[in-house]
Amino acid sequence: MNWRTSYLRLTSQAALKHLEGPFVYHIGRDELYEIDPLAQRFLTQCDGSMLGSALTDEAEFVEYCLAEGILEVLSRPAPIAVFIDRSPSPSLRYLELHLTHRCNLKCRHCYLGASRPHDLPLADAVGITREFSEMGGLRLLISGGEPMLYQALPSYLEQTSGLKIRRILFTNGTQITPENIEWLDVDEIQFSLDGWEGGHDWLRGTGVFEKTMTGVHIARKAGIPISFSTMIHKGNLDQFDRMREFMAEMEVVEWGVDILTAAGSFKNQADVAVTYEEAAPLMAYAYGGGYHGASDGYACGRHLMAVMPDGKAVKCGFYRDQPLGDARVSLRDCWLKMTHIRLDQLECRDCPVLEECRGGCRFRAEHPLGPDPAMCRIYGISK
């Protein structure tokens, strides 16, 4: 269909975002495109009410947007409302929303500790999510506890459907069934996979691996994109090649690999830990975007915040005892209270690999401005 004689409209997967500047976000592919103000003005007019020839003569840009799934062509007018989600600066792009502290497992390494019967009320969860979308948010990380145990999850997903954000469910996978996958309307499911059968069960409990794999295959059959997160521990050091083969078989969009941090249940499980020297080579197995990284001369968490089941906003789950405020009152106000650490404030600011390392994890460092010992080992820096 000729775009010049057709009606141009933003696709349902395209969202206009004003972060530090104008962007288009493709929700389905998790792709962020930086554009200029002229392109932004053009895209705001692509509401399905005007012919392409009346909108622009920039054929190359239009054809690029069509190829990327940002624009679609229509044979007749079908207008929609086009709006721009605007963020404060720095932009809050990633929100980890802990719907519940409930969990069906007792993992030896859980940084949140034992399961607790605390849930975020549905109205609050929906309100926080809508505000996040209006603030230009990109990825909503639906977490717990185990979020599949959140009784109001079907209603929550229904009431937040259509928001211009990518909703990603973080789960241990054991509660996913052929029945609930029918209403599990998310853009991605991220499963915890902490080794192959022996390693995963050693950390999470006997028989958990099989249940997790059942959930993985159900999600894969349903056509939902899947990703994985893995913690390096004593029981899985020799299992990464097998896991990598499985990632390829499942066409996984992202694999996060990290080192255990002394928090929650892990404080009392010393036999689980590995040295940074043992863990460093295994970090290279990870691939995909991730969201904890630093940017623009700042250390980790520049665009990330978490909200706990009591509504308190924190830098991330590791900082749950240092609340920024109540997100149920104002997510924006909480975000504006966040302290962002510049790389030139760090003790290791003169390190030759700082631009690559970006300072690593601030919680894992001995103090807020200290070096992250794990990242030092990964980059071969002696500390």
Secondary structure as GFF3:
##gff-version 3
##sequence-region A 1 383
A	DSSP	three_ten_helix	3	5	.	.	.	ID=ss1
A	DSSP	beta_strand	7	10	.	.	.	ID=ss2
A	DSSP	beta_strand	14	18	.	.	.	ID=ss3
A	DSSP	beta_strand	22	26	.	.	.	ID=ss4
A	DSSP	beta_strand	31	34	.	.	.	ID=ss5
A	DSSP	alpha_helix	37	44	.	.	.	ID=ss6
A	DSSP	beta_strand	47	51	.	.	.	ID=ss7
A	DSSP	alpha_helix	52	55	.	.	.	ID=ss8
A	DSSP	alpha_helix	59	67	.	.	.	ID=ss9
A	DSSP	beta_strand	71	74	.	.	.	ID=ss10
A	DSSP	beta_strand	84	86	.	.	.	ID=ss11
A	DSSP	beta_strand	94	98	.	.	.	ID=ss12
A	DSSP	alpha_helix	122	134	.	.	.	ID=ss13
A	DSSP	beta_strand	139	143	.	.	.	ID=ss14
A	DSSP	three_ten_helix	147	149	.	.	.	ID=ss15
A	DSSP	alpha_helix	153	159	.	.	.	ID=ss16
A	DSSP	beta_strand	166	171	.	.	.	ID=ss17
A	DSSP	three_ten_helix	180	182	.	.	.	ID=ss18
A	DSSP	beta_strand	188	192	.	.	.	ID=ss19
A	DSSP	alpha_helix	197	204	.	.	.	ID=ss20
A	DSSP	alpha_helix	208	221	.	.	.	ID=ss21
A	DSSP	beta_strand	226	232	.	.	.	ID=ss22
A	DSSP	alpha_helix	240	250	.	.	.	ID=ss23
A	DSSP	beta_strand	255	259	.	.	.	ID=ss24
A	DSSP	three_ten_helix	264	268	.	.	.	ID=ss25
A	DSSP	three_ten_helix	270	272	.	.	.	ID=ss26
A	DSSP	alpha_helix	276	279	.	.	.	ID=ss27
A	DSSP	three_ten_helix	280	285	.	.	.	ID=ss28
A	DSSP	beta_strand	304	307	.	.	.	ID=ss29
A	DSSP	beta_strand	312	314	.	.	.	ID=ss30
A	DSSP	three_ten_helix	317	319	.	.	.	ID=ss31
A	DSSP	beta_strand	325	326	.	.	.	ID=ss32
A	DSSP	alpha_helix	331	336	.	.	.	ID=ss33
A	DSSP	three_ten_helix	343	345	.	.	.	ID=ss34
A	DSSP	alpha_helix	354	357	.	.	.	ID=ss35
A	DSSP	alpha_helix	373	378	.	.	.	ID=ss36
###
